[in-house]
Amino acid sequence: MHVSSRLLVEALAIREALQQAISFKLTHIWVRSDSQVLVREIDRNRNLLELHGVLSDVV
């Protein structure tokens, strides 16, 4: 799959981790990332234009 940026790759990985946690019925998960921009945007519940679709699934 072609992905436009490293930030999008990281967002997709987080989304996949959260989807897996849901499928295993986990109620707590600790997600770690070295992408400060991505973590900040998720934490603020804001969406960068580039990540809009992925982050709307995450938040």
Summary of the structure (lengths in Angstrom):
residues: 59
radius of gyration: 11.3
end to end distance: 23.3
largest distance: 32.0
contacts: 123
relative contact order: 0.22
helix: 61%
strand: 0%
